[in-house]
């Protein structure tokens, strides 16, 4: 994925670019799984997550 943006909790800024990211599978309620994108904030380096819509 290119230019994925998310919210950085440390910087408290919306639309921060996620660098060195990859798509991962996360656990949800009821034993279900969901998709997410994780990487680092382009400014401070804090780990960021962006929850992605379900693949259909």
PDB file of N, CA, C and O in Angstrom:
ATOM      1  N   UNK A   1       0.859  -1.190   0.000  1.00  0.00           N
ATOM      2  CA  UNK A   1       0.000   0.000   0.000  1.00  0.00           C
ATOM      3  C   UNK A   1       0.891   1.234   0.000  1.00  0.00           C
ATOM      4  O   UNK A   1       1.971   1.233   0.590  1.00  0.00           O
ATOM      5  N   UNK A   2       0.443   2.251  -0.646  1.00  0.00           N
ATOM      6  CA  UNK A   2       1.232   3.471  -0.716  1.00  0.00           C
ATOM      7  C   UNK A   2       0.505   4.626  -0.033  1.00  0.00           C
ATOM      8  O   UNK A   2      -0.714   4.757  -0.144  1.00  0.00           O
ATOM      9  N   UNK A   3       1.246   5.437   0.656  1.00  0.00           N
ATOM     10  CA  UNK A   3       0.733   6.641   1.316  1.00  0.00           C
ATOM     11  C   UNK A   3      -0.487   6.385   2.200  1.00  0.00           C
ATOM     12  O   UNK A   3      -1.515   7.047   2.059  1.00  0.00           O
ATOM     13  N   UNK A   4      -0.365   5.430   3.103  1.00  0.00           N
ATOM     14  CA  UNK A   4      -1.434   5.187   4.070  1.00  0.00           C
ATOM     15  C   UNK A   4      -1.273   6.201   5.189  1.00  0.00           C
ATOM     16  O   UNK A   4      -0.173   6.399   5.704  1.00  0.00           O
ATOM     17  N   UNK A   5      -2.370   6.841   5.563  1.00  0.00           N
ATOM     18  CA  UNK A   5      -2.332   7.857   6.605  1.00  0.00           C
ATOM     19  C   UNK A   5      -3.196   7.440   7.769  1.00  0.00           C
ATOM     20  O   UNK A   5      -4.196   6.742   7.593  1.00  0.00           O
ATOM     21  N   UNK A   6      -2.813   7.867   8.963  1.00  0.00           N
ATOM     22  CA  UNK A   6      -3.556   7.529  10.164  1.00  0.00           C
ATOM     23  C   UNK A   6      -3.384   8.612  11.218  1.00  0.00           C
ATOM     24  O   UNK A   6      -2.820   9.673  10.950  1.00  0.00           O
ATOM     25  N   UNK A   7      -3.877   8.331  12.420  1.00  0.00           N
ATOM     26  CA  UNK A   7      -3.802   9.264  13.544  1.00  0.00           C
ATOM     27  C   UNK A   7      -2.645   8.875  14.444  1.00  0.00           C
ATOM     28  O   UNK A   7      -2.546   7.724  14.868  1.00  0.00           O
ATOM     29  N   UNK A   8      -1.764   9.828  14.740  1.00  0.00           N
ATOM     30  CA  UNK A   8      -0.654   9.586  15.651  1.00  0.00           C
ATOM     31  C   UNK A   8      -1.067  10.040  17.051  1.00  0.00           C
ATOM     32  O   UNK A   8      -1.385  11.210  17.262  1.00  0.00           O
ATOM     33  N   UNK A   9      -1.059   9.106  18.005  1.00  0.00           N
ATOM     34  CA  UNK A   9      -1.485   9.395  19.367  1.00  0.00           C
ATOM     35  C   UNK A   9      -0.481  10.310  20.062  1.00  0.00           C
ATOM     36  O   UNK A   9      -0.876  11.173  20.846  1.00  0.00           O
ATOM     37  N   UNK A  10       0.805  10.134  19.788  1.00  0.00           N
ATOM     38  CA  UNK A  10       1.831  10.941  20.443  1.00  0.00           C
ATOM     39  C   UNK A  10       1.829  12.382  19.919  1.00  0.00           C
ATOM     40  O   UNK A  10       1.857  13.328  20.706  1.00  0.00           O
ATOM     41  N   UNK A  11       1.797  12.547  18.599  1.00  0.00           N
ATOM     42  CA  UNK A  11       1.786  13.893  17.990  1.00  0.00           C
ATOM     43  C   UNK A  11       0.408  14.554  18.079  1.00  0.00           C
ATOM     44  O   UNK A  11       0.293  15.777  17.993  1.00  0.00           O
ATOM     45  N   UNK A  12      -0.634  13.737  18.251  1.00  0.00           N
ATOM     46  CA  UNK A  12      -2.024  14.196  18.243  1.00  0.00           C
ATOM     47  C   UNK A  12      -2.369  14.904  16.928  1.00  0.00           C
ATOM     48  O   UNK A  12      -3.023  15.947  16.913  1.00  0.00           O
ATOM     49  N   UNK A  13      -1.911  14.306  15.831  1.00  0.00           N
ATOM     50  CA  UNK A  13      -2.158  14.857  14.501  1.00  0.00           C
ATOM     51  C   UNK A  13      -2.867  13.824  13.633  1.00  0.00           C
ATOM     52  O   UNK A  13      -2.507  12.647  13.624  1.00  0.00           O
ATOM     53  N   UNK A  14      -3.875  14.284  12.908  1.00  0.00           N
ATOM     54  CA  UNK A  14      -4.557  13.437  11.945  1.00  0.00           C
ATOM     55  C   UNK A  14      -3.749  13.430  10.648  1.00  0.00           C
ATOM     56  O   UNK A  14      -2.944  14.328  10.398  1.00  0.00           O
ATOM     57  N   UNK A  15      -3.971  12.431   9.851  1.00  0.00           N
ATOM     58  CA  UNK A  15      -3.376  12.325   8.516  1.00  0.00           C
ATOM     59  C   UNK A  15      -1.855  12.348   8.514  1.00  0.00           C
ATOM     60  O   UNK A  15      -1.242  13.017   7.682  1.00  0.00           O
ATOM     61  N   UNK A  16      -1.240  11.612   9.452  1.00  0.00           N
ATOM     62  CA  UNK A  16       0.208  11.421   9.425  1.00  0.00           C
ATOM     63  C   UNK A  16       0.500  10.209   8.553  1.00  0.00           C
ATOM     64  O   UNK A  16      -0.196   9.197   8.642  1.00  0.00           O
ATOM     65  N   UNK A  17       1.504  10.300   7.725  1.00  0.00           N
ATOM     66  CA  UNK A  17       1.888   9.201   6.855  1.00  0.00           C
ATOM     67  C   UNK A  17       2.511   8.082   7.680  1.00  0.00           C
ATOM     68  O   UNK A  17       3.332   8.335   8.562  1.00  0.00           O
ATOM     69  N   UNK A  18       2.115   6.837   7.386  1.00  0.00           N
ATOM     70  CA  UNK A  18       2.668   5.666   8.051  1.00  0.00           C
ATOM     71  C   UNK A  18       3.803   5.136   7.176  1.00  0.00           C
ATOM     72  O   UNK A  18       3.579   4.733   6.035  1.00  0.00           O
ATOM     73  N   UNK A  19       5.020   5.139   7.716  1.00  0.00           N
ATOM     74  CA  UNK A  19       6.184   4.657   6.961  1.00  0.00           C
ATOM     75  C   UNK A  19       6.587   3.265   7.441  1.00  0.00           C
ATOM     76  O   UNK A  19       6.282   2.879   8.569  1.00  0.00           O
ATOM     77  N   UNK A  20       7.268   2.518   6.585  1.00  0.00           N
ATOM     78  CA  UNK A  20       7.710   1.149   6.886  1.00  0.00           C
ATOM     79  C   UNK A  20       6.540   0.294   7.341  1.00  0.00           C
ATOM     80  O   UNK A  20       6.665  -0.491   8.281  1.00  0.00           O
ATOM     81  N   UNK A  21       5.405   0.447   6.674  1.00  0.00           N
ATOM     82  CA  UNK A  21       4.193  -0.242   7.108  1.00  0.00           C
ATOM     83  C   UNK A  21       3.978  -1.574   6.431  1.00  0.00           C
ATOM     84  O   UNK A  21       4.560  -1.878   5.390  1.00  0.00           O
ATOM     85  N   UNK A  22       3.114  -2.364   7.063  1.00  0.00           N
ATOM     86  CA  UNK A  22       2.710  -3.641   6.489  1.00  0.00           C
ATOM     87  C   UNK A  22       1.301  -3.951   6.961  1.00  0.00           C
ATOM     88  O   UNK A  22       0.860  -3.465   8.003  1.00  0.00           O
ATOM     89  N   UNK A  23       0.595  -4.773   6.175  1.00  0.00           N
ATOM     90  CA  UNK A  23      -0.749  -5.178   6.536  1.00  0.00           C
ATOM     91  C   UNK A  23      -0.671  -6.387   7.462  1.00  0.00           C
ATOM     92  O   UNK A  23       0.084  -7.324   7.205  1.00  0.00           O
ATOM     93  N   UNK A  24      -1.452  -6.363   8.538  1.00  0.00           N
ATOM     94  CA  UNK A  24      -1.459  -7.444   9.517  1.00  0.00           C
ATOM     95  C   UNK A  24      -2.896  -7.897   9.773  1.00  0.00           C
ATOM     96  O   UNK A  24      -3.847  -7.198   9.425  1.00  0.00           O
ATOM     97  N   UNK A  25      -3.042  -9.080  10.387  1.00  0.00           N
ATOM     98  CA  UNK A  25      -4.346  -9.600  10.790  1.00  0.00           C
ATOM     99  C   UNK A  25      -4.448  -9.431  12.293  1.00  0.00           C
ATOM    100  O   UNK A  25      -3.556  -9.853  13.030  1.00  0.00           O
ATOM    101  N   UNK A  26      -5.537  -8.812  12.758  1.00  0.00           N
ATOM    102  CA  UNK A  26      -5.713  -8.592  14.192  1.00  0.00           C
ATOM    103  C   UNK A  26      -6.930  -9.355  14.683  1.00  0.00           C
ATOM    104  O   UNK A  26      -7.830  -9.671  13.905  1.00  0.00           O
ATOM    105  N   UNK A  27      -6.957  -9.649  15.970  1.00  0.00           N
ATOM    106  CA  UNK A  27      -8.061 -10.372  16.588  1.00  0.00           C
ATOM    107  C   UNK A  27      -9.160  -9.393  16.989  1.00  0.00           C
ATOM    108  O   UNK A  27      -8.882  -8.315  17.513  1.00  0.00           O
ATOM    109  N   UNK A  28     -10.405  -9.777  16.738  1.00  0.00           N
ATOM    110  CA  UNK A  28     -11.554  -8.974  17.123  1.00  0.00           C
ATOM    111  C   UNK A  28     -12.410  -9.771  18.089  1.00  0.00           C
ATOM    112  O   UNK A  28     -12.098 -10.918  18.407  1.00  0.00           O
ATOM    113  N   UNK A  29     -13.485  -9.164  18.550  1.00  0.00           N
ATOM    114  CA  UNK A  29     -14.397  -9.835  19.476  1.00  0.00           C
ATOM    115  C   UNK A  29     -14.999 -11.084  18.841  1.00  0.00           C
ATOM    116  O   UNK A  29     -15.193 -11.145  17.627  1.00  0.00           O
ATOM    117  N   UNK A  30     -15.286 -12.060  19.663  1.00  0.00           N
ATOM    118  CA  UNK A  30     -15.953 -13.268  19.195  1.00  0.00           C
ATOM    119  C   UNK A  30     -15.074 -14.183  18.371  1.00  0.00           C
ATOM    120  O   UNK A  30     -15.588 -15.041  17.654  1.00  0.00           O
ATOM    121  N   UNK A  31     -13.761 -14.025  18.452  1.00  0.00           N
ATOM    122  CA  UNK A  31     -12.847 -14.882  17.715  1.00  0.00           C
ATOM    123  C   UNK A  31     -12.711 -14.542  16.249  1.00  0.00           C
ATOM    124  O   UNK A  31     -12.093 -15.295  15.495  1.00  0.00           O
ATOM    125  N   UNK A  32     -13.270 -13.432  15.832  1.00  0.00           N
ATOM    126  CA  UNK A  32     -13.178 -13.012  14.437  1.00  0.00           C
ATOM    127  C   UNK A  32     -11.842 -12.318  14.202  1.00  0.00           C
ATOM    128  O   UNK A  32     -11.162 -11.918  15.147  1.00  0.00           O
ATOM    129  N   UNK A  33     -11.480 -12.181  12.945  1.00  0.00           N
ATOM    130  CA  UNK A  33     -10.241 -11.476  12.605  1.00  0.00           C
ATOM    131  C   UNK A  33     -10.568 -10.278  11.733  1.00  0.00           C
ATOM    132  O   UNK A  33     -11.607 -10.233  11.074  1.00  0.00           O
ATOM    133  N   UNK A  34      -9.671  -9.316  11.741  1.00  0.00           N
ATOM    134  CA  UNK A  34      -9.829  -8.122  10.932  1.00  0.00           C
ATOM    135  C   UNK A  34      -8.494  -7.709  10.355  1.00  0.00           C
ATOM    136  O   UNK A  34      -7.446  -8.207  10.768  1.00  0.00           O
ATOM    137  N   UNK A  35      -8.534  -6.802   9.406  1.00  0.00           N
ATOM    138  CA  UNK A  35      -7.318  -6.318   8.770  1.00  0.00           C
ATOM    139  C   UNK A  35      -6.910  -4.984   9.381  1.00  0.00           C
ATOM    140  O   UNK A  35      -7.757  -4.181   9.771  1.00  0.00           O
ATOM    141  N   UNK A  36      -5.610  -4.760   9.460  1.00  0.00           N
ATOM    142  CA  UNK A  36      -5.078  -3.490   9.946  1.00  0.00           C
ATOM    143  C   UNK A  36      -3.761  -3.218   9.238  1.00  0.00           C
ATOM    144  O   UNK A  36      -3.151  -4.127   8.674  1.00  0.00           O
ATOM    145  N   UNK A  37      -3.335  -1.986   9.269  1.00  0.00           N
ATOM    146  CA  UNK A  37      -2.065  -1.574   8.684  1.00  0.00           C
ATOM    147  C   UNK A  37      -1.248  -0.956   9.807  1.00  0.00           C
ATOM    148  O   UNK A  37      -1.743  -0.077  10.513  1.00  0.00           O
ATOM    149  N   UNK A  38      -0.012  -1.396   9.986  1.00  0.00           N
ATOM    150  CA  UNK A  38       0.820  -0.897  11.062  1.00  0.00           C
ATOM    151  C   UNK A  38       2.159  -0.429  10.518  1.00  0.00           C
ATOM    152  O   UNK A  38       2.665  -0.953   9.526  1.00  0.00           O
ATOM    153  N   UNK A  39       2.717   0.562  11.185  1.00  0.00           N
ATOM    154  CA  UNK A  39       4.009   1.111  10.796  1.00  0.00           C
ATOM    155  C   UNK A  39       4.413   2.197  11.779  1.00  0.00           C
ATOM    156  O   UNK A  39       3.930   2.230  12.910  1.00  0.00           O
ATOM    157  N   UNK A  40       5.296   3.083  11.346  1.00  0.00           N
ATOM    158  CA  UNK A  40       5.819   4.148  12.204  1.00  0.00           C
ATOM    159  C   UNK A  40       5.334   5.518  11.716  1.00  0.00           C
ATOM    160  O   UNK A  40       5.094   5.716  10.525  1.00  0.00           O
ATOM    161  N   UNK A  41       5.195   6.458  12.655  1.00  0.00           N
ATOM    162  CA  UNK A  41       4.858   7.848  12.324  1.00  0.00           C
ATOM    163  C   UNK A  41       6.050   8.467  11.605  1.00  0.00           C
ATOM    164  O   UNK A  41       7.197   8.246  11.992  1.00  0.00           O
ATOM    165  N   UNK A  42       5.776   9.245  10.557  1.00  0.00           N
ATOM    166  CA  UNK A  42       6.857   9.843   9.782  1.00  0.00           C
ATOM    167  C   UNK A  42       7.615  10.919  10.563  1.00  0.00           C
ATOM    168  O   UNK A  42       8.744  11.247  10.197  1.00  0.00           O
ATOM    169  N   UNK A  43       7.032  11.475  11.624  1.00  0.00           N
ATOM    170  CA  UNK A  43       7.665  12.561  12.374  1.00  0.00           C
ATOM    171  C   UNK A  43       8.352  12.059  13.642  1.00  0.00           C
ATOM    172  O   UNK A  43       9.539  12.314  13.846  1.00  0.00           O
ATOM    173  N   UNK A  44       7.604  11.339  14.503  1.00  0.00           N
ATOM    174  CA  UNK A  44       8.141  10.972  15.822  1.00  0.00           C
ATOM    175  C   UNK A  44       8.566   9.512  15.935  1.00  0.00           C
ATOM    176  O   UNK A  44       9.282   9.166  16.874  1.00  0.00           O
ATOM    177  N   UNK A  45       8.154   8.650  15.019  1.00  0.00           N
ATOM    178  CA  UNK A  45       8.558   7.256  15.045  1.00  0.00           C
ATOM    179  C   UNK A  45       7.709   6.356  15.915  1.00  0.00           C
ATOM    180  O   UNK A  45       8.055   5.189  16.100  1.00  0.00           O
ATOM    181  N   UNK A  46       6.605   6.857  16.459  1.00  0.00           N
ATOM    182  CA  UNK A  46       5.706   6.049  17.277  1.00  0.00           C
ATOM    183  C   UNK A  46       4.982   5.031  16.396  1.00  0.00           C
ATOM    184  O   UNK A  46       4.645   5.331  15.251  1.00  0.00           O
ATOM    185  N   UNK A  47       4.741   3.829  16.923  1.00  0.00           N
ATOM    186  CA  UNK A  47       4.001   2.810  16.192  1.00  0.00           C
ATOM    187  C   UNK A  47       2.557   3.264  16.020  1.00  0.00           C
ATOM    188  O   UNK A  47       1.915   3.708  16.972  1.00  0.00           O
ATOM    189  N   UNK A  48       2.055   3.146  14.793  1.00  0.00           N
ATOM    190  CA  UNK A  48       0.685   3.547  14.461  1.00  0.00           C
ATOM    191  C   UNK A  48      -0.064   2.363  13.875  1.00  0.00           C
ATOM    192  O   UNK A  48       0.536   1.489  13.249  1.00  0.00           O
ATOM    193  N   UNK A  49      -1.374   2.335  14.077  1.00  0.00           N
ATOM    194  CA  UNK A  49      -2.250   1.334  13.487  1.00  0.00           C
ATOM    195  C   UNK A  49      -3.383   2.037  12.776  1.00  0.00           C
ATOM    196  O   UNK A  49      -3.884   3.060  13.243  1.00  0.00           O
ATOM    197  N   UNK A  50      -3.789   1.479  11.633  1.00  0.00           N
ATOM    198  CA  UNK A  50      -4.980   1.951  10.942  1.00  0.00           C
ATOM    199  C   UNK A  50      -5.818   0.718  10.651  1.00  0.00           C
ATOM    200  O   UNK A  50      -5.357  -0.205   9.979  1.00  0.00           O
ATOM    201  N   UNK A  51      -7.045   0.699  11.154  1.00  0.00           N
ATOM    202  CA  UNK A  51      -7.941  -0.415  10.927  1.00  0.00           C
ATOM    203  C   UNK A  51      -8.515  -0.280   9.516  1.00  0.00           C
ATOM    204  O   UNK A  51      -9.028   0.775   9.142  1.00  0.00           O
ATOM    205  N   UNK A  52      -8.423  -1.351   8.747  1.00  0.00           N
ATOM    206  CA  UNK A  52      -8.873  -1.347   7.357  1.00  0.00           C
ATOM    207  C   UNK A  52     -10.232  -2.017   7.248  1.00  0.00           C
ATOM    208  O   UNK A  52     -10.600  -2.816   8.109  1.00  0.00           O
ATOM    209  N   UNK A  53     -10.986  -1.698   6.195  1.00  0.00           N
ATOM    210  CA  UNK A  53     -12.278  -2.361   6.013  1.00  0.00           C
ATOM    211  C   UNK A  53     -12.094  -3.840   5.693  1.00  0.00           C
ATOM    212  O   UNK A  53     -11.034  -4.253   5.222  1.00  0.00           O
ATOM    213  N   UNK A  54     -13.119  -4.627   5.949  1.00  0.00           N
ATOM    214  CA  UNK A  54     -13.066  -6.060   5.688  1.00  0.00           C
ATOM    215  C   UNK A  54     -12.933  -6.317   4.186  1.00  0.00           C
ATOM    216  O   UNK A  54     -13.527  -5.609   3.374  1.00  0.00           O
ATOM    217  N   UNK A  55     -12.155  -7.326   3.828  1.00  0.00           N
ATOM    218  CA  UNK A  55     -12.030  -7.719   2.429  1.00  0.00           C
ATOM    219  C   UNK A  55     -13.264  -8.530   2.054  1.00  0.00           C
ATOM    220  O   UNK A  55     -13.689  -9.407   2.806  1.00  0.00           O
ATOM    221  N   UNK A  56     -13.829  -8.239   0.909  1.00  0.00           N
ATOM    222  CA  UNK A  56     -15.036  -8.945   0.481  1.00  0.00           C
ATOM    223  C   UNK A  56     -14.737  -9.797  -0.705  1.00  0.00           C
ATOM    224  O   UNK A  56     -15.627 -10.475  -1.218  1.00  0.00           O
TER     225      UNK A  56
END
